[in-house]
Amino acid sequence: MTDRYQDIRDAVRDLCKQFPDEYFRKIDEQRAYPAAFVDALTQAGWLAALIPQEYGGSGLGLAEASVIMEEINRSGGNSGACHGQMYNMGTLLRHGSAEQKRQYLPKIASGELRLQSMAVTEPSTGTDTTKIKTTAQKKGDRYVVNGQKVWISRVQHSDLMILLARTTPLADVTRKSEGMSIFIVDLRDAKGLTVRPIANMVNHETNELFFENLEIPVENLIGQEGKGFKYILDGLNAERTLIAAECIGDGRWFVDRATHYTKDRVVFGRPIAQNQGVQFPIAESHIELEAADLMRWKACELFDAHQPCGAEANMAKYLAAKASWEAANVCLQVHGGFGFAAEYDIERKFRETRLYQVAPISTNLILSYVAEHVLGLPKSF
Ligand SMILES: Cc1cc2nc3c(=O)[nH]c(=O)nc-3n(C[C@H](O)[C@H](O)[C@H](O)COP(=O)(O)OP(=O)(O)OC[C@H]3O[C@@H](n4cnc5c(N)ncnc54)[C@H](O)[C@@H]3O)c2cc1C
C-alpha cells in the first residue's frame, strides 16, 4: 500500500538513511546541532519546498511540507532542528513585500541564508502574547527594539529571525491584538542583541534574547505596521500543522519499534506480543495516530486553499501530540528496562515528543481555543 505523496516520502527516507540512529544519538549526547543533516536537507531542496519556483524553490504546499517533516521524524530524526524554516517562510511569502521576497527568498532557497527563527514568547507574559513588552519604536528610517524574549530556537543556526514587537502601546489600541508588528532581523549584523543559550531536556537549540537598542531598517517591517499579530497567527497555523505531522512521524516510529520488539522478545516461553495486555496499547496507539492524521490532512487542505484553518490546525496538533506521547509511553513500557538504554533511542525520542504537549502551544490553550472559538463557550481570559 502506498501513502499519500509516496514519491516525497521515498526521497526523504533515502536522504534520512544517510543519518541513521547513531548519528542522532551522538548529536543528542553531545548536545550538538545536526548541521550535516540540515545541510543535506537544504542541498536537496527540501527546506525550500514552500518557496515558489520563480524564487528558486519547488512551489509545494503545506501538505507536501508536512510529509517532509513527518518522514524525518518517522526515520528517527528530529525536525525540531530545521522546521522553523518551513513555517517562517510562510509568513514571508504571504505577508512580505515583493521587494522582500526578491531579496530573501532566492537566497533562502539556495541555502545562502537560513530563516530558522521566530521570536514571540517573552518571560513575563508567556502565552498571553498580546501583553508582550518588547517594543519597536520608529525613529527616522529605523525601528529601535528594546525588551526580552525567551525560548527562541535555532538563533545560533539562523541568519534571519522574525520578531514580534509592540509598535503601539497596549493602552493606545482599541483591540489588544492590534499595535504589534513583525520584522525581519538580520542576525549576522545585530548590534544590541545578546543571545544566552538555555540548557534543556531535549537537544533543542533554544535561547534567551536581550534587546538593547537593536536597530532594524524600516524596510524590514513585514506588511503593515500594527497588524503583525494577525500575520503571525497565519504562520502559527502552519507551524501547528507541521508539528502535528512531526508527531505523527514520531508516533509511527514508536509503533514500529514496539511492534518489532514485542514480536522478537520472548518471555515466559512466548513472544510478549502474544499477550493482549501488550498488543492492545500498541493497537490503540496506531488507531489514535490514524485519527490524528485525518485532522492533519484537513488542516493542510484548508491552509493550502487559503481558508481559515485555526480550529483544524489546533485540533491536529492536539490529537497528534497526544497520540505520539501515548505511543512513546507504550513503546517505552513494552521495551521494559531496555527502553531506558540510550542505544535503543526510545528515551531520546520520548523526550523529543514530550515537548509538543507544551510548545509551540500548550494543550490547555488549544482546549481553550476550541471551547471559545468553536463551541462558543464564555471567554475565560
Ligand atoms: C524547547 C522550546 C522551544 C521553543 N521555541 C520557541 C520559539 O522558537 N519561539 C517562540 O516564540 N517560543 C518558543 N517556545 C516557547 C513556547 O511556545 C512556550 O513555552 C509555550 O507557548 C508555553 O508558554 P509558557 O512557557 O510561557 O507557559 P505559560 O504561558 O506560563 O503557561 C504555563 C502553563 O499554564 C497553562 N496555562 C496558562 N494560562 C492558562 C489558562 N488561562 N488556562 C489554562 N491553562 C493555562 C499553560 O497551558 C501551561 O501548561 C519554545 C519553548 C520550548 C520549551
The ligand as a Tripos MOL2 file, in Angstrom:
@<TRIPOS>MOLECULE
LIG
   53    58     1     0     0
SMALL
NO_CHARGES

@<TRIPOS>ATOM
      1 C1         12.2010   23.8360   23.6640 C.3       1 LIG1
      2 C2         11.3030   25.0010   23.4110 C.ar      1 LIG1
      3 C3         11.4230   25.7130   22.2140 C.ar      1 LIG1
      4 C4         10.6290   26.8470   21.9890 C.ar      1 LIG1
      5 N1         10.8300   27.5890   20.8340 N.ar      1 LIG1
      6 C5         10.1810   28.7850   20.7070 C.ar      1 LIG1
      7 C6         10.4950   29.6580   19.6060 C.ar      1 LIG1
      8 O1         11.3230   29.3310   18.7400 O.2       1 LIG1
      9 N2          9.8670   30.8570   19.5460 N.ar      1 LIG1
     10 C7          8.9730   31.2620   20.4850 C.ar      1 LIG1
     11 O2          8.4540   32.3670   20.3640 O.2       1 LIG1
     12 N3          8.6600   30.4590   21.5410 N.ar      1 LIG1
     13 C8          9.2260   29.2450   21.6710 C.ar      1 LIG1
     14 N4          8.9410   28.4180   22.7410 N.ar      1 LIG1
     15 C9          8.0010   28.8700   23.7440 C.3       1 LIG1
     16 C10         6.6980   28.0780   23.7550 C.3       1 LIG1
     17 O3          5.9120   28.4680   22.6670 O.3       1 LIG1
     18 C11         6.0160   28.3430   25.1110 C.3       1 LIG1
     19 O4          6.8230   27.7060   26.1070 O.3       1 LIG1
     20 C12         4.6180   27.8340   25.1630 C.3       1 LIG1
     21 O5          3.7940   28.5570   24.2730 O.3       1 LIG1
     22 C13         4.0410   27.9610   26.5780 C.3       1 LIG1
     23 O6          4.2560   29.2450   27.0750 O.3       1 LIG1
     24 P1          4.9520   29.4660   28.5010 P.3       1 LIG1
     25 O7          6.1480   28.5860   28.5780 O.co2     1 LIG1
     26 O8          5.1700   30.8990   28.7140 O.co2     1 LIG1
     27 O9          3.8910   28.9130   29.5270 O.3       1 LIG1
     28 P2          2.7900   29.7520   30.3380 P.3       1 LIG1
     29 O10         2.0280   30.6540   29.4340 O.co2     1 LIG1
     30 O11         3.4680   30.3380   31.5280 O.co2     1 LIG1
     31 O12         1.8400   28.5730   30.8120 O.3       1 LIG1
     32 C14         2.2630   27.6000   31.7830 C.3       1 LIG1
     33 C15         1.1920   26.5270   31.8850 C.3       1 LIG1
     34 O13        -0.0200   27.1070   32.3490 O.3       1 LIG1
     35 C16        -1.0710   26.8150   31.4610 C.3       1 LIG1
     36 N5         -1.9610   27.9750   31.3380 N.ar      1 LIG1
     37 C17        -1.6150   29.2750   31.2060 C.ar      1 LIG1
     38 N6         -2.7110   30.0460   31.1510 N.ar      1 LIG1
     39 C18        -3.7710   29.2140   31.2370 C.ar      1 LIG1
     40 C19        -5.1890   29.4120   31.2180 C.ar      1 LIG1
     41 N7         -5.7410   30.6120   31.1030 N.pl3     1 LIG1
     42 N8         -5.9850   28.3130   31.3210 N.ar      1 LIG1
     43 C20        -5.4560   27.0750   31.4670 C.ar      1 LIG1
     44 N9         -4.1350   26.8380   31.4770 N.ar      1 LIG1
     45 C21        -3.3010   27.9020   31.3490 C.ar      1 LIG1
     46 C22        -0.4140   26.5170   30.1110 C.3       1 LIG1
     47 O14        -1.2340   25.6720   29.3440 O.3       1 LIG1
     48 C23         0.8950   25.8770   30.5420 C.3       1 LIG1
     49 O15         0.7150   24.4800   30.6920 O.3       1 LIG1
     50 C24         9.6860   27.2490   22.9550 C.ar      1 LIG1
     51 C25         9.5410   26.5180   24.1440 C.ar      1 LIG1
     52 C26        10.3470   25.4070   24.3790 C.ar      1 LIG1
     53 C27        10.2030   24.6740   25.6930 C.3       1 LIG1
@<TRIPOS>BOND
     1     1     2 1
     2     2     3 ar
     3     2    52 ar
     4     3     4 ar
     5     4     5 ar
     6     4    50 ar
     7     5     6 ar
     8     6     7 ar
     9     6    13 1
    10     7     8 2
    11     7     9 ar
    12     9    10 ar
    13    10    11 2
    14    10    12 ar
    15    12    13 ar
    16    13    14 ar
    17    14    15 1
    18    14    50 ar
    19    15    16 1
    20    16    17 1
    21    16    18 1
    22    18    19 1
    23    18    20 1
    24    20    21 1
    25    20    22 1
    26    22    23 1
    27    23    24 1
    28    24    25 2
    29    24    26 1
    30    24    27 1
    31    27    28 1
    32    28    29 2
    33    28    30 1
    34    28    31 1
    35    31    32 1
    36    32    33 1
    37    33    34 1
    38    33    48 1
    39    34    35 1
    40    35    36 1
    41    35    46 1
    42    36    37 ar
    43    36    45 ar
    44    37    38 ar
    45    38    39 ar
    46    39    40 ar
    47    39    45 ar
    48    40    41 1
    49    40    42 ar
    50    42    43 ar
    51    43    44 ar
    52    44    45 ar
    53    46    47 1
    54    46    48 1
    55    48    49 1
    56    50    51 ar
    57    51    52 ar
    58    52    53 1
@<TRIPOS>SUBSTRUCTURE
     1 LIG1         1 GROUP 0 **** ****
